[in-house]
Amino acid sequence: PLPQLHLQDSNIVSMVFEHHGEPVLLSEFGFGTGFLKKFAAGGTSIQDGGMGDVPSLWISGVTHDVFFPGTSPRLAGNTLVWEADGVTYRLEGHSLGQADALALARSLTRH
């Protein structure tokens, strides 16, 4: 069966699905371009996401806090964030590696 979509507010749609036996969270934000901004504390690494011309960030290391407008903060694992066609995407999973995240993102993005 297809994963159930969750509408957090009018700008965020998310789904949880299984990849290699582990849960992965995919969120789509209608915030548009220029939303990629992340502050990191020790133990969290932020680097280019590896999606070529598509703006992207790979966030890995220790579990980090995530804050979104109008929501309570929560903890997140390894994360790939990218922008495509005016939409921001966030793919995260505690055991998700960058190679798997990139393969999943490319399968979801029309480029």
C-alpha positions in Angstrom: 0.0 0.0 0.0 1.0 3.6 -0.5 2.1 5.6 2.5 -0.5 7.8 4.1 0.1 11.6 3.6 0.0 13.9 6.6 -0.9 17.5 6.2 0.7 19.4 9.0 -0.6 22.8 7.8 -1.2 24.4 4.5 2.6 24.4 3.7 3.8 21.0 4.9 2.9 17.5 3.7 4.8 14.5 5.0 4.8 10.7 4.7 6.7 7.9 6.5 7.8 4.9 4.5 10.2 2.0 4.9 13.6 1.9 3.1 15.8 -1.1 3.7 13.7 -2.0 6.8 14.0 1.4 8.4 11.5 4.2 8.7 12.2 7.3 6.5 10.3 10.6 6.8 9.8 12.7 3.6 8.4 16.2 3.9 7.4 18.7 1.2 7.3 22.4 2.1 5.5 25.1 0.1 7.9 27.7 1.4 9.6 28.2 -2.1 13.2 28.7 -2.8 15.9 30.1 -0.5 14.6 28.2 2.6 17.8 26.1 3.1 19.2 27.4 6.4 20.6 25.3 9.2 22.6 26.1 12.3 24.5 23.2 13.8 26.1 22.5 17.2 29.0 20.2 17.8 28.7 16.7 16.5 26.4 17.7 13.6 28.0 18.0 10.1 26.5 20.1 7.3 27.8 19.8 3.8 26.7 20.1 0.2 24.0 17.6 -0.5 25.5 16.3 -3.7 22.6 16.9 -6.0 24.6 18.8 -8.6 22.8 22.0 -9.7 19.9 21.4 -7.3 20.5 23.4 -4.1 20.9 20.8 -1.3 22.3 20.1 2.1 23.4 16.8 3.8 23.0 17.0 7.6 24.5 14.1 9.5 26.1 13.1 12.8 24.4 13.3 16.2 20.7 13.7 16.4 19.8 17.4 15.9 16.8 19.6 16.7 14.4 20.6 13.9 12.3 23.8 14.2 9.5 24.7 11.7 7.3 27.8 11.9 4.3 27.1 14.1 5.5 23.7 15.3 7.2 22.3 18.4 10.9 21.3 18.0 11.7 17.7 17.5 14.8 15.5 17.1 15.9 14.3 13.7 18.6 11.9 12.3 20.6 12.1 9.0 18.8 14.4 6.6 19.0 15.5 2.9 17.3 18.8 2.2 16.9 20.1 -1.3 14.9 22.5 -3.4 13.3 21.7 -6.8 10.7 23.6 -8.8 10.0 26.1 -6.0 9.4 23.4 -3.4 11.7 22.4 -0.5 12.0 18.7 0.4 13.4 17.0 3.5 14.2 13.3 3.6 15.4 12.0 7.0 16.1 8.7 8.8 18.3 7.8 11.8 20.2 5.2 9.8 19.8 6.8 6.3 23.1 7.2 4.5 23.9 9.9 2.0 24.1 7.5 -1.0 20.7 6.1 -0.2 19.2 9.5 0.5 20.5 10.8 -2.9 19.1 7.8 -4.8 15.7 8.3 -3.1 15.7 12.0 -3.8 16.7 11.6 -7.4 13.9 9.1 -7.9 11.4 11.7 -6.5 12.8 14.7 -8.4 12.2 15.3 -12.1 15.7 16.4 -13.3 
